[in-house]
Amino acid sequence: MPLTEYLQKYPKKFRGTGGIVPLLAAFKNLFKTTFHRPVTILYPYEKEWVPDNYRGRPGLRFDRCVGCGICVRACPTTCIELVEVADDSGKMVKRPQVNIGRCMMCGYCAEYCPTNAMTTTTDYELAEFTRQDLIYDPRRLEFPYTTEMMEVHIEEHLISNLEKGITDQPTAYYNTDRPVLDAKKCISCGKCAKVCPVSAIKMVATGEKNAKGKDITNPQVDDKVCISCTNCILDCPKGALKLNEVL
């Protein structure tokens, strides 16, 4: 817009001291910072204090992780995947790998983790020269300064409790929800027991035999060990298992 048209459209801005007021404000701030400490700091030589519950990049407690994959399914940006890595004993296990370049630091992976293996961290200096360097493998994902404040605990209130007036007993889905079997659909393949990351499922004989004369076995879930990861439900070839949500 030409200056003449701007003056015609906004004539009041240039009446009286309209052009002096911004200059006075600038000089006021100049003198104020001359005699007092400035607001800024000499970053990176000086850094602001960051609380432990700050949501920086995700962190991993390698020894607590069971490779259930809940973090993968909970991630809204699909930046987490399970990769094979050797544990401390040399055994190959599946653990989460995070693409920090895609991560939105929402903390869902830490919130839904049933073993508190995934946490948030105070690490926010994540700049790299290549995108490949932004991929944090399970070992690099470990954060040595993890505290309890970096854990994100999910808290849900059951509808049944709210109807009774109970509002001080929050719980989590992995403490209440459990897989339920439809025995008519089960083919006794045992895949559910194989994919369970915490060995909460055992195949138990029902006392009946199939057409080939073999014992019919059904999965039995140990409610105290189960973490409601739904791996058994997702891998069941016949859809015989369903998650029973406690409301």
JORA-V212236 format. One record per pair of residues at least 6 apart in sequence whose C-alpha atoms are under 6 Angstrom apart, sorted by the first residue. I is the first residue (numbers start at 1). J is the second residue. Records with the same first field share a line. If there is no record, write none. Layout:
I: J / J
//
This chain:
52: 149 / 150
53: 149 / 150
54: 122
55: 120
56: 120 / 121 / 122 / 123 / 124
57: 105 / 121 / 123
58: 119 / 120 / 121
59: 118 / 119 / 120 / 121 / 141 / 142 / 143
60: 117 / 118 / 141 / 142
61: 117
64: 117
65: 117
66: 197
67: 94 / 95
68: 197
71: 109
72: 80 / 81
79: 98 / 99 / 102 / 103
80: 97 / 98
81: 96 / 97
82: 94 / 95 / 96 / 97
83: 94 / 95
84: 93 / 94
85: 92 / 93
86: 92
96: 138
97: 136 / 137 / 138
98: 135 / 136
99: 134 / 135
100: 134 / 135
101: 134
110: 118 / 119 / 152
111: 152 / 153 / 154
119: 150 / 151
120: 150
154: 172
155: 170 / 171 / 172
156: 170 / 171 / 172
157: 170
158: 247
159: 247
160: 247
174: 227 / 228
177: 244 / 245 / 246
178: 228 / 243 / 244
179: 242 / 243 / 244
180: 241 / 242 / 243
181: 240 / 241
182: 240
185: 240
186: 240
188: 217 / 218
192: 232
193: 201 / 202
200: 221 / 222 / 225 / 226
201: 220 / 221
202: 219 / 220
203: 217 / 218 / 219
204: 217 / 218
205: 216 / 217
206: 216 / 217
208: 215 / 216
209: 215 / 216
233: 241
//
